[in-house]
Amino acid sequence: MSVANASPTGRSHQIMTVANASPTRSASATARSLEKRRSHQVMSGANASPAGRSHQIMSVANASPTRSASATARSLKKGRSHQVIRRILLHIAVASILAGSLPALQAQDQTPAKWTPARTPDGHPDMQGMWARRGAAMAEANPPKTPLSEFGSTGQPYPTVFNTGVSTPQAASALANRPAGVIEPADRVLPWRPEADAARREFLSHMIPPASLKYVEASARCVPPGLLGGDDRHPYQIVQRPGSFVLMYEYNHVTRVIYTDGRPHVGPNIGLYMGDSIGRWEGDTLVVDTTNFNDKTSFSQTIPFHSDALHTVERFTMVDPYIIDYQITIEDPKMFTAPIRIAGTFAAAAKGSELMEFACAEGSQTLPNIFGFGLFPGQ
């Protein structure tokens, strides 16, 4: 009705306005409107303020190609510079490590070759020669007191007509730093069975003056020394033959023949002062298993006996031309609850040493002990 009721003049003006509108202008306006709408959507979708987003768009639009390429070149140059610095630092670190390792490598090159012993005809280390035994003793940490402690290991000291020591070419410090004595248990407190410890303490109380012959110390009766009782002031000599290893003591003319030919031990009813020794080679170490002891020798002055159940394992290892490492493991289940391990050394005796005649006369050097003179000075 509005159109219909419009005056002819108004309708004519509207028609003319539409008819007179330029097509080009209409398309341009439409494009501007669309562009403006897209710009508004971009800014709104990014949640950025119109001013900030416009500034970013203008900055990108206004950036010149030459300026962008220059910035890229600077960035690449900076990256390459960092890589060069890293390579230089890496080379310095590697050089420092190599410089620190060089003395160790030089020392390694100067390490002397491992010593290898001369061999016997059957291929085993040649230990033959004269030796002095050092350090192999049952020295417990808490020995009981005994009147015998006032005397030497065999009573009164030997006079000078007896051997007073074995000279060795080794420095005393070299031998002093080697393991010696009881090394297991580490505290040297022996694992005594209580009844065995009580029995040896009772035995010691009857030795001076001796209550009977059995209480006279073994050395005064010229009894063979057992494996630990040899007087180490005297030298030892080792002789090797195929099938045997012979250890000769100057002390009391004792000779141990250790068979290495694979034979078994003697029968269980045979008891010997020095036991029955059977050896075998484990590489360059001679391992000696000894059984069949009687109960008539001693371990030390404060351990004056052992049982017939005694079993020992010795190890002889030559470590250089002048040293044989020696270890002995002792098991006596009637006296101890666990094995005892003792270490010592056989040190090469001075050139020219030899075994001398040893004549033992019972009681000749231990009369003070036998008669108890040590307890009564001046009598």
C-alpha positions as CSV (number, residue, x, y, z in Angstrom):
1,M,0.0,0.0,0.0
2,S,2.9,2.3,0.7
3,V,4.2,1.9,-2.8
4,A,0.8,2.0,-4.2
5,N,-0.2,5.0,-2.2
6,A,3.1,6.9,-2.8
7,S,2.8,10.0,-4.8
8,P,3.9,9.7,-8.4
9,T,6.6,12.1,-7.7
10,G,8.2,10.0,-4.9
11,R,8.0,6.8,-6.8
12,S,9.5,8.5,-9.8
13,H,12.5,9.7,-7.6
14,Q,13.2,6.2,-6.3
15,I,13.1,4.6,-9.7
16,M,15.4,7.2,-11.0
17,T,17.8,6.8,-8.2
18,V,18.1,3.1,-8.7
19,A,18.3,3.5,-12.4
20,N,20.9,6.2,-12.3
21,A,23.3,4.3,-9.9
22,S,26.6,3.4,-11.6
23,P,27.3,-0.4,-11.9
24,T,31.0,0.2,-11.2
25,R,30.5,2.1,-8.1
26,S,28.1,-0.5,-6.7
27,A,30.6,-3.3,-7.2
28,S,33.4,-1.3,-5.6
29,A,31.4,-0.6,-2.6
30,T,30.4,-4.2,-2.3
31,A,34.1,-5.3,-2.4
32,R,35.1,-2.7,0.2
33,S,32.3,-4.0,2.5
34,L,33.5,-7.6,2.2
35,E,37.1,-6.7,2.8
36,K,36.2,-4.7,5.8
37,R,34.2,-7.6,7.2
38,R,37.0,-10.1,6.6
39,S,39.5,-7.8,8.4
40,H,37.2,-7.5,11.3
41,Q,36.8,-11.3,11.6
42,V,40.5,-11.9,11.5
43,M,41.1,-9.4,14.3
44,S,38.2,-10.8,16.4
45,G,39.2,-14.4,15.9
46,A,42.7,-13.9,17.2
47,N,41.3,-12.2,20.3
48,A,43.7,-9.4,19.7
49,S,42.9,-5.8,20.1
50,P,42.1,-4.2,16.8
51,A,44.9,-1.7,17.2
52,G,47.5,-4.4,18.0
53,R,46.4,-6.7,15.2
54,S,46.3,-3.9,12.7
55,H,49.8,-2.9,13.7
56,Q,51.0,-6.4,13.2
57,I,49.4,-6.7,9.8
58,M,50.7,-3.3,8.8
59,S,54.3,-4.2,10.0
60,V,54.3,-7.4,7.9
61,A,52.8,-5.6,5.0
62,N,55.3,-2.8,5.2
63,A,58.4,-5.0,5.7
64,S,60.7,-4.7,2.8
65,P,62.1,-8.0,1.2
66,T,65.7,-6.7,1.5
67,R,65.4,-6.1,5.2
68,S,63.9,-9.6,5.8
69,A,66.7,-11.3,3.9
70,S,69.3,-9.4,5.8
71,A,67.8,-10.5,9.2
72,T,67.8,-14.1,8.0
73,A,71.4,-13.9,6.9
74,R,72.4,-12.5,10.3
75,S,70.6,-15.3,12.1
76,L,72.3,-18.0,10.0
77,K,75.7,-16.4,10.5
78,K,75.1,-16.3,14.3
79,G,74.1,-20.0,14.3
80,R,77.2,-21.0,12.4
81,S,79.3,-19.0,14.8
82,H,77.8,-20.9,17.8
83,Q,78.6,-24.2,16.0
84,V,82.2,-23.2,15.5
85,I,82.6,-22.2,19.2
86,R,81.1,-25.5,20.3
87,R,83.5,-27.5,18.0
88,I,86.5,-25.5,19.5
89,L,85.3,-26.2,23.1
90,L,84.9,-29.9,22.2
91,H,88.4,-30.1,20.8
92,I,89.8,-28.4,23.9
93,A,88.0,-30.9,26.2
94,V,89.2,-33.9,24.2
95,A,92.8,-32.6,24.2
96,S,92.6,-32.1,28.0
97,I,91.4,-35.7,28.5
98,L,94.2,-37.1,26.3
99,A,96.8,-34.9,28.1
100,G,95.6,-36.2,31.4
101,S,95.8,-39.9,30.2
102,L,99.2,-39.6,28.7
103,P,101.2,-40.0,32.0
104,A,99.1,-43.1,32.8
105,L,99.7,-44.5,29.3
106,Q,103.4,-43.8,29.6
107,A,103.5,-45.4,33.0
108,Q,101.7,-48.4,31.6
109,D,104.2,-48.7,28.8
110,Q,107.0,-48.7,31.4
111,T,105.4,-51.4,33.6
112,P,107.9,-54.3,33.8
113,A,106.8,-57.6,32.4
114,K,105.4,-60.1,34.8
115,W,108.1,-62.2,36.4
116,T,108.0,-65.9,35.5
117,P,109.9,-68.5,37.5
118,A,112.5,-70.9,36.1
119,R,111.2,-74.4,35.5
120,T,112.2,-77.8,36.6
121,P,112.4,-80.5,33.9
122,D,108.8,-81.5,34.7
123,G,107.6,-78.0,34.1
124,H,107.0,-76.7,37.6
125,P,108.4,-73.6,39.3
126,D,112.0,-74.2,40.4
127,M,112.0,-73.4,44.2
128,Q,115.2,-75.3,44.9
129,G,117.8,-73.7,47.2
130,M,118.3,-72.4,50.7
131,W,115.6,-70.5,52.5
132,A,114.8,-68.8,55.8
133,R,111.2,-69.1,57.0
134,R,109.7,-65.9,58.5
135,G,106.4,-65.1,60.2
136,A,104.7,-68.5,60.2
137,A,103.6,-68.9,63.8
138,M,100.4,-69.5,65.8
139,A,100.6,-66.1,67.6
140,E,97.2,-65.7,69.2
141,A,95.9,-62.4,70.4
142,N,95.1,-63.3,74.0
143,P,97.5,-66.1,75.1
144,P,97.4,-67.3,78.7
145,K,100.3,-66.4,81.0
146,T,102.8,-69.2,81.6
147,P,106.1,-69.5,83.4
148,L,107.6,-70.6,80.0
149,S,107.2,-67.1,78.7
150,E,110.2,-66.1,80.7
151,F,112.4,-68.2,78.4
152,G,113.0,-68.4,74.7
153,S,111.0,-70.6,72.4
154,T,113.0,-73.6,73.5
155,G,113.7,-72.7,77.1
156,Q,117.0,-70.9,77.8
157,P,118.5,-69.2,74.7
158,Y,120.9,-71.3,72.7
159,P,124.6,-70.6,73.2
160,T,126.5,-69.2,70.2
161,V,127.7,-72.6,69.1
162,F,124.2,-73.1,67.7
163,N,122.9,-71.3,64.6
164,T,121.7,-67.8,65.7
165,G,120.0,-66.7,62.5
166,V,119.8,-67.0,58.7
167,S,121.0,-64.0,56.7
168,T,118.8,-63.0,53.7
169,P,119.6,-60.5,50.9
170,Q,116.1,-58.9,51.1
171,A,115.6,-55.6,52.8
172,A,113.9,-55.9,56.2
173,S,111.1,-53.6,55.1
174,A,110.2,-55.8,52.2
175,L,109.7,-58.8,54.5
176,A,108.1,-56.6,57.3
177,N,105.3,-55.5,54.9
178,R,104.3,-59.1,54.0
179,P,101.4,-60.9,55.8
180,A,102.5,-62.9,58.8
181,G,101.1,-64.9,61.6
182,V,97.4,-65.6,62.1
183,I,95.4,-63.9,59.3
184,E,92.2,-65.7,59.8
185,P,90.4,-65.0,62.1
186,A,91.5,-61.4,61.5
187,D,91.4,-60.5,65.2
188,R,93.7,-63.4,65.9
189,V,91.3,-64.7,68.6
190,L,91.4,-68.4,68.1
191,P,88.1,-70.3,67.8
192,W,88.7,-72.5,70.8
193,R,86.3,-75.2,72.0
194,P,85.8,-74.2,75.7
195,E,86.9,-77.6,76.9
196,A,90.0,-77.6,74.8
197,D,91.0,-74.1,76.0
198,A,90.5,-75.1,79.6
199,A,92.6,-78.3,79.1
200,R,95.6,-76.4,77.6
201,R,95.5,-73.8,80.4
202,E,95.5,-76.7,83.0
203,F,98.4,-78.3,81.1
204,L,100.5,-75.2,81.2
205,S,100.1,-74.9,84.9
206,H,101.9,-78.2,85.3
207,M,104.9,-77.5,83.1
208,I,107.3,-75.8,85.5
209,P,108.4,-77.8,87.3
210,P,106.9,-80.6,85.1
211,A,104.5,-82.9,87.0
212,S,105.6,-85.8,84.8
213,L,107.5,-86.5,81.5
214,K,104.5,-85.5,79.3
215,Y,104.7,-82.0,80.8
216,V,108.3,-81.5,79.8
217,E,108.3,-79.1,76.8
218,A,108.6,-81.0,73.5
219,S,111.8,-79.2,72.4
220,A,113.6,-80.3,75.6
221,R,112.9,-83.9,74.6
222,C,114.2,-83.4,71.0
223,V,110.7,-84.2,69.7
224,P,110.2,-83.4,66.0
225,P,108.8,-79.9,65.7
226,G,105.6,-80.4,63.8
227,L,104.7,-78.1,60.9
228,L,105.0,-74.9,62.9
229,G,107.5,-75.8,65.6
230,G,110.7,-75.6,63.7
231,D,113.1,-73.1,65.1
232,D,113.3,-70.4,62.4
233,R,116.8,-69.4,63.4
234,H,117.8,-72.3,61.2
235,P,117.7,-72.5,57.4
236,Y,115.6,-74.8,55.2
237,Q,116.5,-76.4,51.9
238,I,114.2,-77.4,49.1
239,V,115.0,-80.2,46.7
240,Q,112.7,-81.0,43.8
241,R,112.5,-84.3,41.9
242,P,109.9,-85.6,39.5
243,G,107.1,-86.9,41.8
244,S,108.3,-85.3,45.0
245,F,109.1,-82.0,46.7
246,V,111.5,-82.3,49.7
247,L,111.7,-79.8,52.5
248,M,114.7,-80.3,54.8
249,Y,115.1,-78.6,58.1
250,E,118.4,-77.9,59.7
251,Y,116.6,-77.9,63.0
252,N,116.6,-81.4,64.5
253,H,117.5,-83.0,61.2
254,V,113.9,-83.1,60.1
255,T,113.1,-84.0,56.4
256,R,109.6,-83.8,54.9
257,V,109.1,-85.7,51.6
258,I,106.0,-84.4,49.9
259,Y,104.9,-86.8,47.2
260,T,103.4,-85.2,44.1
261,D,102.9,-88.4,42.0
262,G,99.2,-88.8,42.8
263,R,99.5,-91.5,45.5
264,P,96.9,-91.5,48.3
265,H,97.5,-90.9,52.0
266,V,98.6,-93.8,54.2
267,G,96.1,-95.8,56.1
268,P,94.1,-94.1,59.0
269,N,95.8,-96.2,61.7
270,I,99.2,-94.7,61.0
271,G,100.2,-91.6,63.1
272,L,103.3,-89.6,62.4
273,Y,105.1,-86.7,64.0
274,M,105.2,-84.7,60.8
275,G,102.1,-86.2,59.3
276,D,101.7,-87.7,55.8
277,S,102.0,-85.0,53.1
278,I,100.6,-85.4,49.6
279,G,101.1,-82.5,47.2
280,R,99.6,-81.4,43.9
281,W,100.2,-78.4,41.6
282,E,97.6,-75.8,41.0
283,G,99.2,-73.7,38.3
284,D,102.4,-72.4,39.8
285,T,101.3,-73.1,43.4
286,L,102.2,-76.3,45.3
287,V,99.2,-77.3,47.5
288,V,100.2,-79.8,50.3
289,D,97.5,-81.8,52.1
290,T,98.8,-83.3,55.4
291,T,96.9,-85.9,57.5
292,N,97.9,-88.8,59.8
293,F,99.4,-86.7,62.6
294,N,100.0,-88.2,66.1
295,D,99.2,-86.0,69.1
296,K,102.8,-85.6,70.3
297,T,103.9,-82.3,68.8
298,S,102.8,-78.7,69.7
299,F,101.7,-75.5,67.9
300,S,103.5,-73.1,70.2
301,Q,104.7,-72.5,73.7
302,T,101.2,-71.6,74.9
303,I,99.5,-74.3,72.7
304,P,101.6,-77.3,73.8
305,F,99.6,-80.0,72.0
306,H,97.0,-80.8,69.4
307,S,94.8,-83.8,68.6
308,D,95.2,-86.7,66.2
309,A,92.4,-85.2,64.1
310,L,94.7,-82.4,62.9
311,H,94.6,-81.7,59.2
312,T,96.5,-79.0,57.4
313,V,96.7,-77.5,53.8
314,E,99.8,-75.6,52.9
315,R,100.3,-73.4,49.8
316,F,103.8,-72.5,48.4
317,T,103.8,-69.8,45.7
318,M,107.0,-68.3,44.3
319,V,106.4,-64.6,43.7
320,D,109.9,-63.5,42.7
321,P,113.4,-65.0,42.8
322,Y,113.7,-64.2,46.5
323,I,110.3,-64.8,48.0
324,I,108.0,-67.9,48.4
325,D,104.6,-66.9,49.7
326,Y,103.6,-69.5,52.3
327,Q,100.1,-70.1,53.9
328,I,98.9,-72.9,56.0
329,T,95.2,-73.6,57.0
330,I,94.8,-75.6,60.2
331,E,91.8,-77.7,61.1
332,D,91.5,-79.6,64.3
333,P,87.9,-80.2,65.1
334,K,88.7,-81.6,68.6
335,M,90.3,-78.2,69.6
336,F,88.8,-75.5,67.3
337,T,85.3,-74.7,66.0
338,A,86.6,-73.2,62.7
339,P,89.8,-73.3,60.5
340,I,92.7,-71.1,61.3
341,R,94.8,-69.6,58.5
342,I,98.5,-68.5,59.0
343,A,100.7,-66.7,56.6
344,G,104.5,-66.5,56.3
345,T,107.4,-66.2,53.9
346,F,110.3,-68.3,52.8
347,A,113.0,-65.7,52.0
348,A,116.0,-66.7,50.0
349,A,119.0,-67.3,52.2
350,A,122.3,-65.5,51.6
351,K,124.6,-67.0,49.0
352,G,126.8,-69.7,50.6
353,S,124.3,-70.8,53.2
354,E,124.0,-74.5,53.9
355,L,122.5,-76.9,56.3
356,M,124.8,-77.6,59.3
357,E,124.9,-80.6,61.6
358,F,122.4,-80.3,64.4
359,A,122.8,-82.6,67.4
360,C,120.0,-82.5,69.9
361,A,120.8,-83.7,73.5
362,E,117.7,-84.0,75.6
363,G,117.5,-81.4,78.3
364,S,120.9,-79.9,77.6
365,Q,119.6,-76.4,77.2
366,T,116.4,-76.6,79.1
367,L,117.4,-77.9,82.6
368,P,116.2,-74.6,84.2
369,N,112.7,-75.3,82.8
370,I,112.8,-79.0,83.7
371,F,113.8,-78.4,87.3
372,G,112.0,-75.1,87.7
373,F,115.2,-73.1,88.4
374,G,113.7,-70.1,86.6
375,L,111.1,-69.8,89.3
376,F,113.8,-69.7,92.1
377,P,116.7,-67.4,91.1
378,G,120.0,-68.2,92.6
379,Q,119.2,-71.9,93.3
